[in-house]
Amino acid sequence: MNRAAPDPKQNMGKPEPRLEGRLKVTGEARYASDMPVNNPAFAFLITSPVAKGQITAIDLADAKAVPGVLDIFTHENTGDLKHLKYDPQGGGGSTSIQDFGPKIQHDGQIIGMVVADTYEAAREAAYKAKFEIATEKPSAGFHSEGVKEASPKKSEPKAGDAEKAFDDAAVKFEGWYGTPTQHHNPIELFTTTVAWNNDELTVYEPSQFMYGLKNSLASKVGVKPEKVRAISHFVGGAFGSKAQLTPRTGLVALAAKRLNRPVKLVATRDQGFTIATYRAETQHKIRIGAQRDGKITSFQHQGWELTSRPDAYAVGGVEDSARLYSFGAVKTDVKNVHADRNTPGFMRSPPVVPYIYALESAMDELAYQLKMDPVELRRVNDGMKDATGKEWSSRSLMQCYDEAAAAFGWSKRNAEPGSMRDGDWLIGWGCASAVYPTHMGPAAARVQFSADGQARVQIAAHEIGTGILTVVGQIAAERLGIPVENVRVEVGDSVLPPAPVAGGSTQTASCCSVVAKACDAINARLNANGGTPAPAPRETVGTGTGRNHEETFARLGVATLEEYAEQVPKEVKPNPVMGLVVDPMKKLYSGSSMLGGGSHAEKLMYALGAEFVEVRVHRLTREIRVPRIVGAFAAGRIMNTRTARSQYMGGMIWGISSALHEATEIDPRYARYTNDNLADYIIPVNADIQQLEVILVPEKDDLVNPVGVKGIGELANVGTAAAVANAVFHATGVRVRELPIRLEKLLTA
Ligand code: MOS
């Protein structure tokens, strides 16, 4: 097989090509704004040019005079929209800042929307709308005057007496780290199209959570959820930015209702930086106490995370950093810093990317201090229990290190910084761990199986590029004993049974588990009526061999059997909230996705990996290159080696981007993003990514969920930035503790 389709090893599925691959490469796949609606009007957003202030007057005369303009919406005529509860878990709004004025709380806040017969007319009018704003001086970031520190409600793991253990330690390390603001920038822009039919509305919007979109939009416009249908067959990238209801959606729905005509909005690339969420900047203080043999007796991690004035959004990655190794004692703390910025939100591996960057940089610094190989330092601190005594369900970290180190040639490394050279290029080799909690959410699915051996699977899951259609097709094929070509998979529509949010790397585990359950129910009915039993699920996921059920179906007197299944992972328990017991399945139907697993399950459930990076830094110019990267990952059962490799590859590339390229720059005087476009927001291009190797390490874990899948969507971009930073130190002797690592940071006297 070719590199894109690795041979399955133990507990891995075949590299089936993506079911939707042909649709995508032929342009047949319809994204939300491609969906045909009758006679649409076009919308263009008006956004605030200042970060803080009050709108004192609006003059729309020139804007309304633009030919083709149908109406203009501002805070003066949008009071019908309800205020949603801010709810970072989905179901509510992505931000509390949902009004379009008169109060302005961040730069780029939506303050109006023009709707016209053409996109061009709407855009022209948007630039002619005049807003008078009484401006106040905003606070932009951590070091600005006027920011407020507060404690978000976040779990802060603690075990033993970490301070005393630190004081008593033979070797002490202390370090500060920082990560910048980042924006997802999916290729598909933020779009919303709404069409009403009497009192019912259909919304076409790229979404990571169909039932969240349906229910939260219903609340926003004040209709019953059954009056809303949300459709999102394909999503052109999301990475966390399309998981929650953002303010634009209600506005488009209101406009379509008022005009009695479908309205289509495609926000611009620069608007995308302020009308949705982003990865907040973070700061970290790490303190580690260790024995001379490297055994860590004390780990302390304090994190600070930037957020908006009203919302306590925090990722709190100490939950994961505190458990990655068998620390003797741990103490953690998370703080929010509130500034005049839009509310941040999920971005690929939200808690772990910044917090594990800090931890894995500190591990490398400690290894140098101890004169120890960084891989051996991880080995000394590897173990099946965390500091609180909780056990891992499975843990293959050192297998990943060993496989990746061998493939990379780590044993040839000279540990001395600056010692490896090739002409004018300083060579650096570095490594770091990747880790991501294994989550799973409640899910429901419907499966039909017909006498002709064709199956149809219905689940409101999300094809955000991850391959959910394909892996759901594979699990149905495997359970029903039919070829994957015989399975039709329908996703991305709120009329289908609900799937959890396509976030937290939950989709494959949750959807495959419930689809397997529905298939098993069909098998049970067939077997009870004399059918040939389906082939037992095999170690290696394969496509089924032929099963002839015609006689069984004939005996049953039906052409098709249908089963609906629901599955609530055992870690997701009904919660006694204010005396009420909330059923997780009911919560899912009403647009709230409760996730179980990770550090909250009976055992610690995590996927793990190890990444090794070579960097080359030019002796004089300090230009930084990454000629090769090797990652090895273990994540339970791998459904499809092709889509898995693709996920890991994308993750590592993003990790390199985090390390060397990406940062949303902010003008501190105005709390305004200055590089809100794809020319100045720097991301890697093909020439930046050279050799990239993905190693799939076999692992079996039957505890995590019925299908043994850990989830991989967010694993591989964790740790990469630290591996690159560690390699840069090895090349140059310069330790950069604030991402991204740009060449000016490596200029030494
Ligand atoms: Mo992902 S950031 O959990 O969509």
Residues whose N, C-alpha, C, O or C-beta is under 5 A from the ligand:
A	BS01	MOS	F239 G240 F346 M347 R348 S349 P350 A502 G503 G504 S505
